[in-house]
Amino acid sequence: MKQVILFVFFLFLMHTARPQDGKISMNLANFTEVKAFDGISVNLIKSNENKAVITGANTDKVNFVNSDGILKIRMEITKIFSGYRTFVD
């Protein structure tokens, strides 16, 4: 019985320890220029709406700053230089 409980606990632990990779979609204000930092890969798609879809690793750690029409895409300060597996479309 003890082994069964340990096995179930181990499965639960492995399930919660999965990486937090997901897909996040954000609406953006108008911009005329894009700058990406920290190794983030950006793919521009012509559209009628200003929207960003973030995929890959650390999707919840991506920051967007729009200053005077310049959209700056970077990682949060705690994840600086770790955007090489993060993609923005």
C-alpha positions as CSV (number, residue, x, y, z in Angstrom):
1,M,0.0,0.0,0.0
2,K,2.9,2.3,0.8
3,Q,4.3,1.8,-2.6
4,V,1.0,2.6,-4.3
5,I,0.8,5.9,-2.4
6,L,4.4,6.8,-3.3
7,F,3.7,6.0,-6.9
8,V,0.6,8.1,-7.1
9,F,2.5,11.0,-5.3
10,F,5.3,10.6,-7.8
11,L,2.9,10.8,-10.8
12,F,1.2,13.9,-9.3
13,L,4.6,15.5,-8.7
14,M,5.7,14.8,-12.3
15,H,2.4,16.3,-13.6
16,T,2.8,19.5,-11.7
17,A,6.5,19.9,-12.6
18,R,5.9,20.1,-16.3
19,P,7.3,23.2,-18.0
20,Q,4.9,26.1,-18.3
21,D,5.0,26.3,-22.1
22,G,1.8,27.5,-23.6
23,K,0.2,29.8,-26.1
24,I,-0.7,33.3,-25.1
25,S,-2.5,35.8,-27.4
26,M,-2.4,39.6,-26.7
27,N,-4.0,42.6,-28.5
28,L,-1.6,45.5,-29.1
29,A,-1.8,49.2,-29.8
30,N,-0.8,50.6,-33.2
31,F,2.9,50.5,-34.0
32,T,5.2,51.3,-36.9
33,E,8.4,49.6,-35.9
34,V,9.3,46.4,-34.0
35,K,12.4,45.7,-31.9
36,A,13.0,42.3,-30.3
37,F,15.5,41.6,-27.5
38,D,16.8,38.7,-25.4
39,G,16.8,36.3,-28.3
40,I,13.1,36.3,-28.9
41,S,12.1,35.2,-32.5
42,V,9.5,37.4,-34.2
43,N,7.5,36.5,-37.2
44,L,5.5,39.4,-38.7
45,I,2.2,38.4,-40.4
46,K,0.2,41.0,-42.4
47,S,-3.2,41.5,-40.9
48,N,-5.9,44.0,-40.1
49,E,-5.5,43.7,-36.4
50,N,-2.6,44.3,-34.1
51,K,-2.1,41.0,-32.2
52,A,0.7,39.0,-30.8
53,V,0.6,35.2,-30.3
54,I,3.4,34.0,-28.0
55,T,4.5,30.3,-28.1
56,G,7.4,28.3,-26.8
57,A,9.1,28.5,-23.4
58,N,8.4,31.2,-20.8
59,T,5.4,32.6,-22.6
60,D,4.2,34.3,-19.4
61,K,7.5,36.2,-19.0
62,V,7.3,38.2,-22.3
63,N,6.9,42.0,-22.0
64,F,5.6,44.4,-24.7
65,V,6.4,48.1,-24.5
66,N,4.9,50.5,-27.1
67,S,6.6,53.9,-27.0
68,D,5.8,56.4,-29.7
69,G,4.9,53.6,-32.2
70,I,8.0,51.5,-31.5
71,L,7.0,48.1,-30.2
72,K,9.7,46.6,-28.0
73,I,9.4,42.9,-27.2
74,R,11.6,41.6,-24.4
75,M,11.7,39.1,-21.5
76,E,11.0,40.1,-17.9
77,I,14.1,41.0,-15.9
78,T,14.1,37.6,-14.2
79,K,14.4,35.8,-17.5
80,I,16.7,38.2,-19.3
81,F,18.7,36.6,-22.2
82,S,16.5,33.4,-22.1
83,G,14.1,34.1,-25.0
84,Y,15.8,31.7,-27.4
85,R,12.9,29.2,-27.2
86,T,10.2,31.9,-27.2
87,F,8.4,32.8,-30.4
88,V,6.1,35.8,-31.2
89,D,3.8,35.8,-34.3
